[in-house]
Amino acid sequence: QASFTRSMWAEEDFTPSAGACLDSYTEPRENGTYVMYHGTTRQAAKQIMANGFCQSADGMLGRGVYVSRDLQKASRYPLHVHEHQRTVLRLKVKVGRVKKIDRQGHPMQKTWHLHGYDTAWCPPNCGMVPSGLEEDCVWDPQRITVIGIIQPKMGQSYPEEYW
């Protein structure tokens, strides 16, 4: 499994000109819009570009679309795919109502959506994620817009029109 390096995943988000992306340690503001990332395969990225996101059937935070404000986190996915086959989608995400889930066994860990929340947020270093990196789960895929594609070792990101 490859580790993250800046040379592998070059992206302008490492500079101040990247726009409004909160530090992953800061809880997302209710109804805020953020730049986030989703790691996937090239083939799946093409499907997402053509048809939009679909909810995962399940996961640590239940059903939804898993994203992160941390490019390092997204660049690790899918876990069992070589980094050269991975693609990271750069997203604009409207988070809506956000529920902080900061421990395993949280009473709303997989049911947050049933309580009126649009996004579940798992802060970094809270013990939920082995990597210690921030993770979010968005219930409604319509809250997510792809704004770019990031490829490993190419040193650039591509706007949606590239695909």
C-alpha positions in Angstrom: 0.0 0.0 0.0 1.5 3.3 -1.1 1.9 6.2 1.3 0.9 9.8 0.4 3.5 12.2 -1.0 3.1 15.6 -2.5 4.8 14.5 -5.6 2.3 11.6 -6.0 -0.8 13.8 -5.5 0.0 17.3 -6.7 -2.9 19.6 -6.3 -3.3 23.3 -6.0 -5.2 22.8 -2.7 -1.8 22.9 -1.0 -1.6 26.6 -1.7 -3.6 29.5 -0.2 -5.3 30.2 -3.6 -7.3 27.0 -3.4 -10.4 28.6 -2.0 -12.6 28.0 1.1 -11.7 24.6 2.4 -11.8 24.4 6.2 -9.0 22.8 8.1 -10.1 19.2 8.7 -9.9 19.7 12.5 -12.7 22.4 12.3 -16.2 21.2 12.4 -18.1 22.0 9.2 -20.5 24.9 9.6 -24.2 24.0 9.2 -25.3 24.7 5.6 -21.7 25.4 4.6 -20.2 24.6 1.2 -16.8 23.0 1.1 -14.2 21.6 -1.2 -13.9 17.9 -0.4 -12.4 14.8 -2.1 -13.5 11.3 -3.0 -11.0 8.6 -3.8 -12.0 6.0 -6.4 -10.8 4.1 -9.5 -10.6 5.7 -12.9 -13.5 3.5 -14.2 -15.7 4.4 -11.2 -14.8 8.1 -11.7 -16.1 8.0 -15.2 -19.4 6.4 -14.0 -19.7 9.1 -11.3 -19.1 11.8 -13.9 -21.8 10.3 -16.2 -24.4 9.4 -13.6 -23.6 11.1 -10.4 -22.8 9.6 -7.0 -24.7 6.7 -5.4 -24.9 6.0 -1.7 -22.7 3.2 -0.5 -24.7 0.3 1.0 -23.0 0.6 4.4 -19.9 1.8 6.1 -18.5 3.1 9.4 -21.1 5.9 9.3 -23.8 3.9 7.6 -25.2 4.6 4.1 -24.1 7.7 2.1 -21.3 9.0 0.0 -17.9 9.1 1.8 -15.8 12.2 1.3 -13.1 14.1 3.1 -11.7 17.6 3.2 -8.3 15.9 3.5 -6.8 15.1 0.1 -4.4 12.7 1.9 -7.3 10.7 3.2 -9.1 10.5 -0.2 -5.9 9.6 -2.1 -5.7 6.3 -0.1 -8.9 5.0 -1.6 -9.8 2.5 -2.8 -7.6 0.8 -0.2 -6.7 -2.4 -2.2 -6.0 -0.7 -5.5 -2.5 0.4 -6.6 -2.1 4.2 -6.5 -1.6 4.4 -10.3 -5.2 3.1 -10.7 -6.6 5.6 -8.3 -8.3 8.9 -9.1 -9.5 11.6 -6.6 -12.5 13.6 -7.5 -12.4 17.2 -6.3 -15.9 18.1 -5.1 -18.1 21.0 -4.0 -20.2 19.7 -1.1 -23.2 21.4 0.6 -23.1 19.8 4.0 -26.6 20.9 5.4 -27.0 19.9 9.0 -23.9 18.2 10.3 -23.7 15.6 13.1 -20.3 15.0 14.8 -19.6 11.3 15.3 -16.5 11.1 17.4 -16.4 7.6 18.9 -17.1 4.0 18.0 -20.5 3.0 19.3 -21.9 6.6 19.1 -25.7 6.3 19.5 -26.2 7.9 16.1 -23.2 6.4 14.3 -25.3 4.8 11.6 -28.7 6.5 12.2 -27.7 10.3 12.0 -29.8 10.8 8.9 -33.0 9.5 10.7 -32.5 12.4 13.1 -32.6 15.1 10.4 -28.8 15.4 9.7 -27.5 15.6 6.1 -23.8 14.9 6.8 -22.0 12.9 9.5 -18.5 14.2 10.4 -15.8 12.1 11.9 -13.0 14.5 13.2 -9.4 13.5 12.9 -7.7 11.6 15.6 -10.9 10.6 17.4 -10.2 6.9 17.3 -12.8 6.1 14.6 -10.5 5.9 11.6 -7.2 4.0 11.8 -5.4 6.6 9.7 -6.5 9.3 12.1 -7.7 11.4 9.2 -11.0 13.3 8.9 -14.0 11.6 7.1 -17.5 12.7 6.2 -20.6 10.9 5.0 -23.1 12.8 3.0 -26.6 11.2 2.8 -28.0 12.9 -0.4 -25.7 12.6 -3.4 -27.4 15.7 -4.9 -25.5 17.7 -2.3 -22.2 16.9 -4.2 -20.9 18.4 -7.4 -17.7 17.2 -9.1 -15.5 20.2 -9.9 -12.2 18.5 -10.9 -10.2 15.3 -11.2 -6.8 14.7 -9.6 -4.5 12.0 -11.0 -1.4 10.6 -9.3 2.1 11.6 -10.6 0.7 14.0 -13.2 1.2 17.1 -11.0 -2.0 18.7 -12.1 -5.7 18.5 -11.6 -8.2 18.5 -14.5 -11.5 20.3 -14.6 -14.7 18.4 -15.1 -14.7 19.1 -18.9 -11.5 17.0 -19.3 -13.5 13.8 -18.9 
